[in-house]
Amino acid sequence: MSFKDFDNFPFGWADHEDIAMALYDRFGDEMDQGKIYRIRFTDLLTWILEIPNFTGTKEGSTEEHLEQIQAKWVYEWRENQ
């Protein structure tokens, strides 16, 4: 399996870091730390469900997943500054 194949690898709710990286790829520096922490969970959920190769469902979402994804997204943003 090549590294390129990893872009097409399916992932779900337990893959917080992968989700955060996909969100960072989508929004880049447009969303800074302050903006990320002010995102409504309803919006965050919608964006996550739009990620290609994301296999999770709306019903599988929990507040804990969304909080973890926010924190990982902030970490990803900080790493790229």
C-alpha positions as CSV (number, residue, x, y, z in Angstrom):
1,M,0.0,0.0,0.0
2,S,1.4,3.4,-1.0
3,F,1.1,6.6,1.1
4,K,-1.3,7.9,-1.6
5,D,-3.7,5.1,-0.7
6,F,-4.0,6.4,2.9
7,D,-6.0,9.4,1.5
8,N,-8.7,7.0,0.5
9,F,-8.7,5.0,3.7
10,P,-12.1,5.0,5.5
11,F,-12.3,6.4,9.1
12,G,-15.0,6.9,11.7
13,W,-15.8,8.6,15.0
14,A,-12.9,7.0,16.9
15,D,-10.4,8.6,14.5
16,H,-10.4,12.0,16.1
17,E,-7.0,13.0,14.8
18,D,-7.8,12.0,11.2
19,I,-11.0,14.0,11.3
20,A,-9.2,17.0,12.8
21,M,-6.6,16.8,10.0
22,A,-9.3,16.7,7.4
23,L,-11.0,19.8,8.9
24,Y,-7.7,21.6,9.0
25,D,-7.1,20.7,5.3
26,R,-10.5,22.1,4.5
27,F,-10.4,25.3,6.4
28,G,-6.6,25.9,6.9
29,D,-5.7,29.1,8.8
30,E,-9.2,30.5,8.2
31,M,-10.2,28.9,11.5
32,D,-7.8,29.9,14.3
33,Q,-7.9,28.5,17.8
34,G,-10.5,31.0,19.0
35,K,-12.8,30.3,16.1
36,I,-12.5,26.5,16.4
37,Y,-13.6,26.6,20.0
38,R,-16.6,28.8,19.2
39,I,-18.0,26.4,16.5
40,R,-21.4,25.1,17.2
41,F,-21.5,21.4,17.5
42,T,-24.3,21.3,14.9
43,D,-22.0,23.0,12.4
44,L,-19.1,20.8,13.3
45,L,-21.2,17.7,12.9
46,T,-22.3,18.8,9.5
47,W,-18.7,19.5,8.4
48,I,-17.5,16.1,9.7
49,L,-20.3,14.2,7.9
50,E,-19.2,15.9,4.6
51,I,-15.6,14.6,4.8
52,P,-14.9,12.1,2.0
53,N,-14.2,8.6,3.3
54,F,-15.8,9.4,6.7
55,T,-17.9,6.3,7.6
56,G,-19.6,7.5,10.8
57,T,-23.2,8.5,11.1
58,K,-25.0,11.4,12.7
59,E,-26.5,8.9,15.2
60,G,-23.0,7.7,16.2
61,S,-21.9,11.2,17.1
62,T,-21.4,12.1,20.8
63,E,-20.5,15.3,22.6
64,E,-17.3,13.6,23.7
65,H,-16.3,12.8,20.1
66,L,-17.0,16.4,19.0
67,E,-15.0,17.9,22.0
68,Q,-12.0,15.6,21.2
69,I,-12.2,16.6,17.5
70,Q,-12.2,20.3,18.4
71,A,-9.2,19.8,20.7
72,K,-7.3,17.8,18.0
73,W,-8.2,20.4,15.4
74,V,-6.7,23.2,17.6
75,Y,-3.6,21.1,18.1
76,E,-3.3,20.6,14.3
77,W,-3.7,24.3,13.8
78,R,-1.0,25.1,16.3
79,E,1.4,22.6,14.7
80,N,1.0,24.5,11.4
81,Q,1.7,28.0,12.7
